[in-house]
């Protein structure tokens, strides 16, 4: 199903949190974010969904609109144009709009049923019964609109297309917050949709669009991690007006409801706040808005500019790296099928970066490990592909190195993901399966309680010291149980004959709740591993095909034999050992120079 939201760059942490909550509960989500902002020098291709640029939408008078409207009005005014764009690109498909500050907590079964029954328009009312004595009393919705347009489903029929075109024309000039004159952005216009669209359904299920404006009628409860509202399943909460940095505020727009008197909603807000910050809120809110915050009027009562100034005054964080998260080949294939335009554009960016007639060249980008912009060295060494015009496509994964720290593409990305996903404390204990490399040095400099090791083939027992370096066979390690908070391994596990024994050892040595992150050659198109070599029951080495050797820091001349390329079965193997939350994380970024499509990191957590 097609879903979209609209936001400016400073709200992308919310959009990512919405996306994550949506794909957790809804199958086959084709998600888009229309970014109502200046996208010059913005890395729009790094996201696990398609970013729509204003220029794609064909809005005839956009320059005039961006001068007239404040940020709230402008973000709202482009909504019908996004609907029309998606109708053209996905004919006759249902398209669902969700505000970016919505949090999905269970499957949208009732919406799915209405769509399957043929509904062409689905709306949710602000309130579902009279509310004459509430803070948001029923007469206020004569000003704000009957329906909350934080949610709306439209199907691209001829009738709906005509209505969307009308709606767009009206919002070019009349998407304003002007309550005395009966207008509140797009919502008052939506009061007419049931009259204009013959097959309109009003979704009165109490679990949809719960927010401060109907909390006087809807009691949210959590019972054994199942969320309900008045005894029915809660589908999504709309955190309209939240100030995510202030833990005491439920909504800026309500003086009646607060954290202290909203019951279990406060618990849901805690969880939501964690998600928004986890998805890069601290970084995105430092990005300035590209248009006029308060519009030509110089006034924005709905979203005070002081909030933006406060956020932008903070020191910028390392750029957030959005990730595609997959737990099976099927899930991965579905997500990638919706990213074909993005994948094509990524490949174009990479090809445009390759000069003619040079075996080595330099690019400029941001190194997350150095936290600075640097030059990067690219080499065509070990390349296996040539373009039609003769240019050699580099092995981006291995030969795109920061000239300052020396770290390769895959290592830089893995270390950024480690810090972003795990939020390690400086005092955390870390084990890394290398000890003589720049990667080990980088980790050790930042986390003093880091232990690294190498494998020496002639060593007898794990725990021996060779030339000042700890020897460990990760199939049988010398560490005590529950020794580490995190285990890191970068392109080592393909060289281990019995990788499941290594997984068992990692699990044993991790503390409860500890995290594993590793990279290894991974075939995203295969469920089963591609076995390159194995040991027979008698210990005889059996090699399948041409043997493949990789670099070895303790034996640079000979290298290390690769036993396998991993497939998706690795997640099942990790779960069998006892790990949970086993995921393949896929990434790409022009800004951070994480080229190569696709690139993967595998993560898992030891049960508490």
MARKE-335879 format. One record per residue (C-alpha): residue in one letter; z, y, x. Coordinates in steps of 0.02 Angstrom, whole numbers, padded with zeros to 5 digits, always signed. Layout:
// residues N
aZYX
...
//
This chain:
// residues 608
x+00000+00000+00000
x-00036+00177+00058
x+00112+00293+00087
x+00121+00465+00163
x+00240+00605+00199
x+00219+00785+00254
x+00320+00876+00386
x+00311+00996+00531
x+00339+00935+00709
x+00523+00981+00704
x+00549+00854+00563
x+00465+00704+00644
x+00633+00619+00675
x+00654+00614+00486
x+00477+00549+00461
x+00506+00409+00585
x+00670+00363+00499
x+00579+00358+00332
x+00443+00248+00406
x+00568+00126+00481
x+00665+00111+00318
x+00504+00088+00220
x+00428-00051+00326
x+00597-00140+00326
x+00586-00162+00137
x+00403-00147+00085
x+00263-00265+00137
x+00096-00206+00209
x+00138-00021+00226
x-00011+00088+00274
x+00083+00246+00323
x+00020+00420+00364
x+00108+00580+00413
x+00019+00744+00377
x+00089+00864+00507
x+00087+01040+00439
x+00094+01127+00606
x-00006+01179+00758
x-00052+01016+00846
x-00124+01094+01004
x-00065+00992+01154
x+00028+00873+01038
x+00022+00687+01075
x-00023+00630+00899
x-00087+00459+00954
x+00080+00392+01016
x+00149+00357+00842
x+00149+00186+00755
x+00057+00265+00608
x-00085+00387+00584
x-00050+00572+00605
x-00159+00680+00494
x-00208+00851+00560
x-00226+01000+00444
x-00408+01015+00499
x-00446+00843+00427
x-00393+00892+00251
x-00532+01016+00211
x-00417+01150+00141
x-00535+01297+00105
x-00413+01442+00126
x-00284+01370+00244
x-00277+01520+00362
x-00229+01631+00216
x-00103+01502+00154
x-00014+01487+00322
x+00007+01676+00331
x+00072+01688+00153
x+00189+01539+00138
x+00353+01499+00222
x+00377+01328+00302
x+00442+01247+00142
x+00304+01317+00032
x+00164+01276+00155
x+00221+01096+00184
x+00225+01073-00004
x+00060+01162-00039
x-00046+01039+00060
x+00014+00888-00040
x-00133+00876-00163
x-00255+00897-00019
x-00178+00747+00071
x-00192+00646-00090
x-00376+00693-00103
x-00408+00650+00080
x-00329+00478+00059
x-00423+00449-00104
x-00585+00476-00007
x-00535+00364+00138
x-00456+00229+00028
x-00553+00231-00138
x-00463+00177-00297
x-00304+00135-00204
x-00130+00187-00261
x-00059+00320-00144
x+00128+00355-00137
x+00203+00517-00073
x+00383+00520-00009
x+00478+00669+00061
x+00526+00644+00244
x+00713+00657+00204
x+00709+00500+00095
x+00793+00339+00152
x+00735+00172+00079
x+00873+00042+00060
x+00791-00098-00042
x+00618-00157-00101
x+00527-00042-00223
x+00502-00182-00349
x+00491-00073-00505
x+00360+00039-00425
x+00259-00112-00371
x+00266-00180-00549
x+00203-00017-00623
x+00061-00010-00498
x+00013-00191-00533
x+00014-00151-00719
x-00116-00016-00686
x-00019+00148-00685
x-00121+00294-00620
x+00027+00412-00599
x+00212+00375-00575
x+00346+00511-00577
x+00536+00512-00569
x+00638+00639-00670
x+00774+00740-00586
x+00897+00679-00718
x+00889+00539-00845
x+01012+00604-00975
x+01081+00773-01031
x+01186+00864-00900
x+01240+01026-00981
x+01407+01037-00888
x+01352+00979-00715
x+01327+01093-00565
x+01141+01053-00581
x+01142+01074-00769
x+00992+01022-00871
x+00935+01201-00903
x+00906+01223-00715
x+00767+01095-00723
x+00673+01211-00839
x+00660+01317-00680
x+00644+01182-00545
x+00535+01062-00644
x+00566+00905-00744
x+00510+00788-00604
x+00562+00787-00423
x+00405+00786-00317
x+00492+00709-00168
x+00414+00553-00242
x+00247+00535-00330
x+00119+00395-00347
x-00062+00434-00390
x-00209+00315-00399
x-00379+00383-00346
x-00470+00366-00512
x-00599+00495-00565
x-00473+00572-00685
x-00337+00583-00553
x-00458+00655-00425
x-00503+00796-00544
x-00319+00832-00573
x-00282+00830-00386
x-00423+00956-00358
x-00350+01069-00494
x-00176+01050-00420
x-00240+01098-00247
x-00326+01253-00314
x-00166+01310-00399
x-00059+01279-00246
x-00173+01382-00134
x-00092+01537-00209
x+00049+01480-00324
x+00157+01361-00220
x+00301+01482-00209
x+00489+01482-00235
x+00497+01611-00374
x+00623+01551-00503
x+00627+01716-00603
x+00442+01692-00637
x+00456+01506-00672
x+00384+01433-00512
x+00463+01315-00386
x+00332+01258-00261
x+00232+01110-00331
x+00360+01044-00455
x+00329+01157-00606
x+00143+01116-00596
x+00187+00931-00597
x+00266+00952-00770
x+00085+00951-00830
x+00036+00787-00747
x+00085+00673-00893
x-00025+00781-01005
x-00172+00777-00885
x-00166+00595-00826
x-00178+00473-00970
x-00095+00324-00886
x+00062+00411-00822
x+00224+00315-00811
x+00396+00392-00795
x+00505+00284-00683
x+00680+00301-00756
x+00762+00167-00649
x+00922+00247-00585
x+00896+00181-00409
x+00750+00297-00373
x+00768+00474-00306
x+00957+00481-00307
x+01011+00650-00238
x+01138+00789-00256
x+01054+00848-00417
x+01095+00687-00512
x+01253+00625-00425
x+01355+00683-00575
x+01266+00544-00672
x+01243+00413-00538
x+01382+00326-00443
x+01326+00250-00279
x+01423+00099-00215
x+01409-00017-00066
x+01464-00195-00096
x+01444-00314+00053
x+01304-00204+00122
x+01211-00205-00044
x+01186-00031-00115
x+01196-00002-00302
x+01194+00145-00420
x+01281+00123-00587
x+01269-00064-00557
x+01080-00064-00526
x+00998-00084-00355
x+00983+00078-00259
x+00803+00094-00201
x+00807+00258-00106
x+00919+00407-00079
x+00844+00580-00059
x+00949+00678+00067
x+00878+00844+00011
x+00958+00994+00096
x+01053+00892+00225
x+01104+00973+00389
x+01104+00818+00494
x+01204+00896+00637
x+01351+00942+00523
x+01445+00786+00470
x+01539+00881+00335
x+01386+00931+00233
x+01298+00819+00106
x+01174+00952+00051
x+01159+01138+00086
x+01105+01159-00095
x+01264+01091-00175
x+01438+01166-00177
x+01504+01031-00295
x+01465+00874-00193
x+01529+00853-00016
x+01565+00712+00104
x+01742+00705+00038
x+01702+00680-00147
x+01538+00584-00149
x+01611+00410-00125
x+01505+00284-00034
x+01363+00409-00016
x+01455+00471+00138
x+01437+00297+00215
x+01251+00297+00179
x+01234+00470+00254
x+01321+00408+00413
x+01194+00268+00426
x+01051+00387+00388
x+01112+00514+00516
x+01114+00378+00649
x+00935+00331+00605
x+00870+00509+00613
x+00950+00540+00782
x+00894+00369+00845
x+00715+00420+00803
x+00711+00572+00915
x+00785+00710+00807
x+00867+00796+00956
x+00698+00809+01042
x+00588+00854+00894
x+00699+00994+00830
x+00677+01088+00993
x+00489+01099+00960
x+00446+01271+00887
x+00355+01284+00720
x+00175+01341+00747
x+00157+01450+00592
x+00266+01578+00500
x+00439+01510+00459
x+00474+01639+00324
x+00296+01682+00271
x+00230+01854+00228
x+00386+01892+00125
x+00497+01871+00278
x+00619+01773+00169
x+00657+01588+00154
x+00812+01554+00051
x+00774+01368+00036
x+00769+01334+00224
x+00857+01469+00323
x+00774+01510+00489
x+00944+01515+00574
x+00948+01324+00565
x+00787+01315+00665
x+00846+01445+00791
x+01008+01348+00817
x+00912+01186+00847
x+00782+01262+00961
x+00915+01345+01068
x+00974+01174+01128
x+00909+01109+01292
x+00756+01000+01263
x+00781+00813+01283
x+00661+00690+01364
x+00514+00669+01245
x+00546+00534+01116
x+00435+00380+01127
x+00389+00313+00953
x+00374+00124+00948
x+00287-00006+00843
x+00415-00142+00806
x+00357-00317+00764
x+00448-00481+00735
x+00298-00595+00711
x+00112-00606+00747
x+00074-00582+00562
x+00180-00424+00552
x+00100-00357+00711
x-00077-00393+00650
x-00048-00304+00485
x+00022-00150+00572
x-00120-00146+00698
x-00250-00164+00561
x-00190+00002+00490
x-00202+00083+00663
x-00386+00052+00700
x-00430+00237+00702
x-00282+00272+00815
x-00326+00129+00933
x-00506+00189+00944
x-00449+00366+00986
x-00326+00301+01117
x-00465+00206+01204
x-00571+00364+01201
x-00431+00464+01284
x-00414+00333+01420
x-00600+00327+01454
x-00613+00516+01465
x-00478+00513+01600
x-00583+00402+01716
x-00694+00501+01836
x-00862+00441+01900
x-00875+00363+02072
x-00691+00361+02120
x-00588+00205+02155
x-00428+00308+02152
x-00386+00470+02064
x-00241+00572+01999
x-00181+00624+01827
x-00044+00745+01773
x+00089+00695+01648
x+00274+00693+01609
x+00378+00561+01697
x+00525+00511+01588
x+00611+00433+01739
x+00603+00595+01838
x+00621+00706+01683
x+00483+00816+01752
x+00296+00842+01748
x+00216+00761+01900
x+00053+00696+01972
x+00015+00511+01949
x-00091+00400+02060
x-00217+00285+01976
x-00305+00143+02067
x-00445+00027+02013
x-00365-00116+02112
x-00368-00281+02016
x-00472-00205+01877
x-00561-00331+01765
x-00669-00216+01658
x-00814-00095+01686
x-00883+00028+01559
x-01068+00031+01514
x-01092+00186+01623
x-01021+00096+01776
x-00847+00173+01779
x-00710+00049+01820
x-00565+00039+01695
x-00403+00033+01795
x-00266-00093+01768
x-00163+00044+01685
x-00010-00066+01668
x+00010-00094+01855
x-00081+00049+01939
x-00031+00211+01855
x+00114+00267+01965
x+00218+00425+01969
x+00198+00500+02143
x+00377+00566+02140
x+00477+00410+02094
x+00342+00282+02133
x+00371+00186+01971
x+00224+00102+01884
x+00172+00128+01705
x+00258-00026+01634
x+00421+00008+01728
x+00430+00191+01680
x+00404+00146+01497
x+00529+00003+01503
x+00665+00112+01579
x+00634+00248+01451
x+00643+00120+01310
x+00803+00049+01387
x+00889+00218+01379
x+00814+00266+01211
x+00849+00103+01121
x+01013+00048+01201
x+01095+00217+01238
x+01186+00143+01390
x+01345+00227+01450
x+01357+00270+01635
x+01498+00143+01650
x+01404-00001+01568
x+01381-00159+01670
x+01199-00203+01699
x+01113-00353+01777
x+00933-00332+01835
x+00827-00473+01906
x+00777-00379+02063
x+00872-00297+02206
x+00752-00233+02339
x+00637-00124+02234
x+00626+00058+02181
x+00660+00000+02004
x+00828-00072+02056
x+00869+00087+02153
x+00829+00196+02002
x+00945+00094+01890
x+01085+00083+02020
x+01083+00271+02052
x+01114+00306+01867
x+01226+00159+01822
x+01349+00118+01960
x+01401-00049+01884
x+01229-00123+01913
x+01205-00293+01993
x+01034-00344+02057
x+00971-00504+02134
x+00817-00585+02209
x+00762-00767+02213
x+00751-00849+02385
x+00663-01019+02371
x+00758-01094+02517
x+00930-01041+02453
x+01039-01182+02389
x+01156-01102+02262
x+01155-00946+02155
x+01277-00819+02225
x+01226-00838+02407
x+01194-00679+02507
x+01034-00671+02609
x+01014-00521+02725
x+01133-00423+02615
x+01040-00469+02455
x+01115-00575+02315
x+01019-00734+02275
x+01013-00792+02094
x+00911-00928+02012
x+00909-00856+01835
x+00896-01034+01767
x+01073-01065+01834
x+01167-00907+01879
x+01336-00889+01963
x+01405-00752+01850
x+01551-00779+01732
x+01526-00782+01545
x+01519-00612+01458
x+01492-00515+01619
x+01362-00386+01569
x+01323-00258+01434
x+01137-00264+01471
x+01013-00379+01557
x+00848-00308+01620
x+00702-00410+01685
x+00531-00339+01727
x+00388-00463+01754
x+00498-00601+01823
x+00510-00727+01680
x+00328-00782+01697
x+00375-00854+01867
x+00517-00963+01802
x+00475-01147+01772
x+00604-01168+01632
x+00612-00999+01546
x+00723-01061+01404
x+00858-01101+01531
x+00845-00921+01590
x+00865-00861+01410
x+01020-00971+01392
x+01092-00898+01552
x+01057-00719+01498
x+01142-00755+01332
x+01293-00833+01419
x+01316-00689+01539
x+01298-00552+01409
x+01449-00484+01320
x+01451-00501+01129
x+01336-00364+01065
x+01250-00356+01235
x+01065-00319+01245
x+00919-00403+01334
x+00760-00308+01378
x+00617-00386+01474
x+00433-00375+01509
x+00314-00515+01555
x+00129-00547+01531
x+00112-00561+01342
x-00036-00618+01236
x-00017-00522+01074
x-00154-00625+00990
x-00067-00793+01018
x+00082-00876+00937
x+00099-01007+01074
x+00117-00972+01259
x-00034-00990+01372
x+00031-01115+01500
x-00040-01088+01675
x+00075-01206+01771
x+00221-01323+01737
x+00335-01449+01819
x+00322-01631+01768
x+00476-01735+01729
x+00475-01792+01911
x+00466-01614+01975
x+00282-01618+02021
x+00192-01451+02004
x+00045-01459+01882
x-00074-01311+01882
x-00193-01281+01737
x-00351-01192+01793
x-00355-01065+01933
x-00179-01028+01996
x-00119-00850+01971
x-00001-00767+02094
x+00090-00601+02074
x+00177-00490+02201
x+00347-00547+02264
x+00463-00421+02349
x+00539-00557+02460
x+00374-00643+02502
x+00235-00513+02496
x+00111-00627+02585
x+00122-00778+02473
x+00175-00702+02307
x+00245-00794+02155
x+00154-00920+02048
x+00137-00874+01863
x+00186-01017+01746
x+00136-00938+01581
x+00081-00791+01477
x+00201-00774+01332
x+00153-00780+01149
x+00251-00737+00992
x+00343-00902+01002
x+00457-00817+01127
x+00549-00731+00983
x+00586-00899+00903
x+00648-00964+01070
x+00765-00816+01091
x+00834-00842+00915
x+00861-01027+00949
x+00969-00981+01099
x+01073-00870+00986
x+00997-00697+01003
x+00966-00588+00850
x+00862-00433+00815
x+00724-00505+00924
x+00577-00384+00928
x+00417-00346+01020
x+00404-00158+01048
x+00229-00088+01073
x+00200+00085+01146
x+00067+00209+01204
x+00075+00392+01254
x-00044+00518+01328
x+00095+00642+01366
x+00197+00512+01460
x+00045+00425+01535
x+00084+00256+01459
x-00098+00200+01454
x-00163+00026+01419
x-00179-00044+01247
x-00075-00135+01198
x+00083-00127+01305
x+00239-00224+01257
x+00426-00238+01290
x+00535-00377+01216
x+00713-00343+01159
x+00853-00451+01088
x+01039-00435+01052
x+01181-00559+01077
x+01281-00584+00918
x+01450-00500+00915
//
